[in-house]
Structures are given as structure tokens and as C-alpha cells.
Amino acid sequence: MPRQVVSGHTATTQEMFDFTPERLRFAVVQLVVLILSIAVHEFGHAFVADRLGDRLPRHQGRVTLNPVAHIDPIGTLALPVLGLLFMGGIGFGWGRPVEVNPVSFTRKLRMTTAHMLVAAAGPFMNLIFGLFIAGVLAVLIATAVIEPSTHVLRLAAAGSNVSSITPDFDTSLAVGMYGAILLNFLLMFFNLVPAPPLDGGTVLPAFLPDRARPAYAEYAKYGMFVVMAIIMIPALARIFVWPATKLFGGVAALMGLPS
């Protein structure tokens, strides 16, 4: 299934070579969060395809939450590590694509509908994972299991780079969980952009009338250029960043988290 991209903070020249223990710890946490989020996303694709009758993902060992099954050496490890160390945030990231065989899908659904459900399952799992992490954090704070700094959490919620701050363990844990929540919401909305090879490029055709599909097929030929434009032009990136941050703020407010 499609690649996933997350934009991050752009480091200054001084920050690029400032490998402090705090910054390295921040990079490790973010990398672990990315790996888990990608694993959840790809598992969603594989699980729904398997449930719809396609046994290919199961035969390839993809119907699992084990991150090892979904790691791409370059997209999940190399590029994110470089981005975290030299850009201050994850620049690009993707998991190993889940291969599906649409002709094996159940005949109870149109092939287009079944394919749409498989594509939508990845972003949906990121939504569920983000909400789950938010719920766990809310319980930890409400029961005083952890007592993080409200000030630092508000900085993190506002998008400030807090990797240079040396907070206590409770605050570090909460900031990491904030990052995991936002990352999953970013992955969800980014992958729902209707431009192949993103998931949205497969979801949208299922809702189009038959007469509109030839025009969409022509547009789909330029899908990768649309994706690159969204990644490289900050104003276009708001297409997925704005709803992700709004959802994050709404979930934080609903669960009583500092924002």
C-alpha cells in the first residue's frame, strides 16, 4: 500500500550538529513511535484484505502487529533517522507495502468497494491508535500515575521543538505520547489525500460515478506529482496538517489534556 510522509521541524545549522543526549533521546523516541505507527497502518491493510478473502498478505506474514514484518530498511529506518538527526523531525517515512490480489476479494462486494475498504483500513488504524494513546495518557494523568509539566506539554501541543529541553521522566513520557498522537493523525489525513499512490487515491474512486472514472484515471497518472507538491510546498501541506492539528486539539480538549 502507499507510502507515508510526515513533515517535521527544520533544524538550524547549529542544531544539525548538536547531538546532545536530550536530542538523541528525542530522536530514538520519535523513531520508535514512527515504526509502531507504520506497523499499525500496514496491519490494517493486511487484516482487512485477509478478512475479505485475499490470503496473500497472510501468506507473506503481514497479518501481524509485529513491526519487523512491516519495516522498510530505507523508508522506515534510514531516511527517518537522517531526518531526525539533521532536520529535527521526521522528513519521509514509509513501510513495506502490503501486496493484495483484488481478484481474491469476496464476491459479496464490488471489487472497487472491497479495494476501497482495504485502502481505508490503514488510515483508520492510525486514527484508532492515536485515540488509544490519548486515552491512556489521559488516564495516567488523571490518576496521578504521572505528573508532567503542563507548560512543556502546551509547548509541544503548539508545535514547538522541545527536544532541547531536559524535563523529568513524567514530562518526557507525556511529550512522547503527544508526538505519537499527532503523528498518527498526520499519517491518517496525509494518506487520505486523493492522489495515487496514497490510500485516498484508492478510496475516492469508490465514491465516483462510473462516468467520472475515466477522467480520474487520467488524473491518477499525475498522482505522484501531486503528492510531491503537497510534501514540498508548505501551503499545500496544510491540506493534511491543518485537520490533523485540529483533531489533536479537539481530542486533547475532550480528554482533558493540556493543549
C-alpha positions as MATLAB code, in Angstrom:
seq = 'MPRQVVSGHTATTQEMFDFTPERLRFAVVQLVVLILSIAVHEFGHAFVADRLGDRLPRHQGRVTLNPVAHIDPIGTLALPVLGLLFMGGIGFGWGRPVEVNPVSFTRKLRMTTAHMLVAAAGPFMNLIFGLFIAGVLAVLIATAVIEPSTHVLRLAAAGSNVSSITPDFDTSLAVGMYGAILLNFLLMFFNLVPAPPLDGGTVLPAFLPDRARPAYAEYAKYGMFVVMAIIMIPALARIFVWPATKLFGGVAALMGLPS';
ca = [
       0.000    0.000    0.000;
       1.069    3.642   -0.235;
       3.998    5.381    1.262;
       3.602    7.663    4.224;
       5.176   11.042    4.732;
       5.331   13.284    7.744;
       6.791   16.761    7.764;
       8.876   17.914   10.695;
      10.788   20.823   12.224;
      13.662   22.142   10.078;
      16.796   22.411   12.162;
      19.209   25.317   12.069;
      22.865   24.711   11.121;
      23.817   24.714   14.787;
      21.063   22.245   15.668;
      22.080   19.914   12.832;
      25.344   19.038   14.579;
      24.183   19.434   18.183;
      23.911   15.758   19.161;
      23.108   16.256   22.823;
      21.821   13.332   24.933;
      18.400   15.009   25.054;
      18.257   15.339   21.263;
      19.369   11.761   20.708;
      16.764   10.539   23.210;
      14.110   12.565   21.398;
      15.182   11.037   18.060;
      15.005    7.481   19.433;
      11.522    8.036   20.869;
      10.262    9.536   17.615;
      11.724    6.685   15.583;
      10.080    4.065   17.801;
       6.754    5.912   17.516;
       7.076    6.035   13.722;
       7.865    2.315   13.485;
       4.869    1.381   15.647;
       2.559    3.740   13.739;
       3.620    2.320   10.390;
       3.177   -1.223   11.707;
      -0.378   -0.435   12.828;
      -1.146    1.196    9.466;
       0.131   -1.701    7.359;
      -1.501   -4.267    9.654;
      -4.836   -2.547    8.950;
      -4.416   -3.082    5.210;
      -3.354   -6.707    5.638;
      -6.075   -7.590    8.163;
      -8.965   -6.217    6.086;
      -7.642   -7.797    2.880;
      -7.433  -11.125    4.707;
     -10.967  -10.760    6.051;
     -12.226  -10.032    2.541;
     -10.818  -13.310    1.268;
      -7.360  -12.367   -0.008;
      -4.873  -14.738    1.626;
      -1.778  -13.189    0.034;
      -0.988  -10.843    2.971;
      -1.307  -13.775    5.410;
       0.972  -15.956    3.305;
       3.528  -13.131    3.317;
       3.329  -12.793    7.096;
       1.762   -9.329    7.068;
      -1.342  -10.015    9.210;
       0.572   -9.162   12.374;
       1.331   -6.182   14.604;
       4.986   -7.231   14.766;
       6.816   -4.147   13.407;
       9.560   -6.291   11.886;
       7.087   -7.591    9.283;
       6.345   -4.058    8.068;
       9.748   -2.331    8.206;
      11.308   -0.995    5.022;
      15.072   -0.543    5.614;
      15.186    2.781    3.786;
      11.719    4.222    4.373;
      11.265    3.138    7.991;
      14.838    3.378    9.253;
      17.434    5.182    7.135;
      15.554    8.276    5.942;
      13.673    8.926    9.220;
      16.929    8.653   11.200;
      18.625   11.157    8.890;
      15.623   13.467    9.151;
      15.537   13.280   12.935;
      19.267   13.917   13.300;
      19.737   16.613   10.684;
      16.299   18.200   10.238;
      14.970   17.981   13.784;
      11.980   15.897   12.705;
      10.803   13.044   10.525;
      11.046   14.098    6.897;
       9.979   10.986    4.991;
       8.803    7.625    6.183;
       7.032    4.610    4.783;
       6.529    0.946    5.495;
       6.893   -2.102    3.284;
       3.828   -2.096    1.006;
       1.166   -4.724    1.641;
       0.580   -6.660   -1.558;
      -3.025   -7.571   -2.324;
      -4.735   -9.631   -5.009;
      -8.095   -7.909   -5.654;
      -9.468  -10.812   -7.701;
      -9.464  -12.874   -4.486;
     -11.803  -10.482   -2.683;
     -15.243  -11.761   -1.723;
     -17.858  -11.549   -4.457;
     -20.323  -10.131   -1.917;
     -18.812   -6.699   -2.606;
     -17.858   -4.905   -5.784;
     -14.115   -5.136   -6.324;
     -13.863   -1.324   -6.189;
     -15.648   -1.273   -2.828;
     -13.502   -4.063   -1.380;
     -10.330   -2.369   -2.566;
     -11.527    0.889   -1.006;
     -12.089   -0.829    2.355;
      -8.567   -2.265    2.290;
      -7.100    1.148    1.470;
      -9.148    2.961    4.127;
      -8.158    0.455    6.817;
      -4.630    1.857    7.123;
      -5.618    5.458    7.951;
      -8.449    4.166   10.144;
      -5.954    2.183   12.230;
      -3.848    5.321   12.687;
      -6.946    7.107   13.978;
      -7.686    4.279   16.433;
      -4.049    4.121   17.562;
      -3.914    7.890   18.116;
      -7.143    7.838   20.143;
      -5.903    4.870   22.161;
      -2.671    6.645   23.088;
      -4.619    9.789   24.030;
      -6.922    7.741   26.240;
      -4.023    6.020   28.002;
      -2.282    9.356   28.602;
      -5.469   10.928   29.944;
      -5.892    8.063   32.427;
      -2.247    8.248   33.532;
      -2.532   11.975   34.234;
      -5.996   11.818   35.814;
      -4.901    9.090   38.233;
      -1.631   10.921   39.024;
       0.454    7.960   37.845;
       2.471   10.603   36.016;
       2.555   14.345   36.717;
       4.062   16.045   33.649;
       4.826   19.733   33.267;
       1.725   21.434   31.877;
       3.885   24.222   30.422;
       6.072   21.838   28.413;
       3.044   19.903   27.185;
       1.434   23.114   25.948;
       4.646   23.959   24.082;
       4.613   20.500   22.490;
       0.922   20.807   21.592;
       1.629   24.152   19.918;
       4.241   22.523   17.697;
       7.310   23.918   19.442;
      10.513   21.887   19.286;
      11.071   20.661   22.845;
      13.909   18.248   22.076;
      16.423   20.644   23.695;
      14.507   20.742   26.987;
      15.636   18.417   29.773;
      12.361   17.586   31.540;
      11.655   14.969   34.176;
      10.657   11.424   33.211;
       6.919   12.078   33.527;
       7.078   15.045   31.170;
       9.309   13.215   28.697;
       6.831   10.327   28.583;
       3.872   12.650   28.087;
       5.637   14.635   25.344;
       6.486   11.387   23.559;
       2.850   10.305   23.747;
       1.743   13.725   22.443;
       4.041   13.227   19.489;
       2.634    9.755   18.877;
      -0.935   11.052   18.883;
      -0.194   13.855   16.434;
       1.942   11.640   14.203;
      -0.887    9.146   13.791;
      -3.383   11.876   12.968;
      -0.931   13.293   10.401;
      -0.488    9.851    8.853;
      -4.238    9.385    8.666;
      -5.015   12.659    6.905;
      -1.946   12.540    4.667;
      -2.778    9.073    3.413;
      -6.379   10.128    2.741;
      -5.263   12.772    0.241;
      -6.919   11.631   -3.023;
      -3.747   11.207   -5.036;
      -2.304    7.824   -6.030;
      -0.291    6.077   -4.648;
      -1.763    7.286   -1.338;
      -4.700    5.438    0.194;
      -7.014    8.316   -0.680;
      -6.239    7.666   -4.330;
      -7.948    4.280   -3.955;
     -10.713    5.418   -1.609;
     -12.056    8.239   -3.794;
     -12.862    6.178   -6.944;
     -15.274    4.035   -4.937;
     -17.482    7.097   -4.485;
     -17.259    8.388   -8.057;
     -19.977    7.724  -10.632;
     -18.902    5.483  -13.490;
     -18.875    8.385  -15.957;
     -16.266   10.230  -13.847;
     -13.800    7.367  -13.586;
     -12.065    7.826  -16.970;
     -11.266   11.440  -16.027;
      -9.999   10.294  -12.629;
      -7.811    7.653  -14.309;
      -6.163   10.437  -16.333;
      -5.636   12.497  -13.168;
      -4.201    9.460  -11.373;
      -1.287    9.372  -13.839;
      -0.031   12.587  -12.217;
      -0.760   11.486   -8.647;
       2.891   11.249   -7.640;
       3.487   14.824   -8.786;
       0.535   15.943   -6.646;
       1.993   14.090   -3.651;
       5.426   15.658   -4.133;
       3.880   19.119   -4.418;
       1.993   18.610   -1.159;
       5.193   17.488    0.558;
       7.417   20.270   -0.760;
       5.073   23.275   -0.658;
       4.151   24.271    2.931;
       0.925   25.970    1.859;
      -0.280   22.731    0.229;
       0.854   20.641    3.210;
      -1.873   22.355    5.207;
      -4.296   20.055    3.377;
      -3.392   17.330    5.865;
      -1.551   19.231    8.638;
      -4.480   21.568    9.439;
      -7.118   18.846   10.027;
      -4.583   16.736   11.955;
      -3.753   19.567   14.359;
      -7.434   20.479   14.739;
      -8.307   16.860   15.534;
      -5.423   16.715   18.010;
      -6.685   19.849   19.753;
     -10.240   18.541   19.861;
      -9.192   15.155   21.262;
      -6.943   16.825   23.855;
      -9.781   19.106   24.975;
     -12.252   16.212   25.113;
      -9.924   14.118   27.251;
      -8.771   16.955   29.472;
      -5.181   17.036   28.208;
      -3.171   20.310   28.231;
      -3.208   21.936   24.793;
];
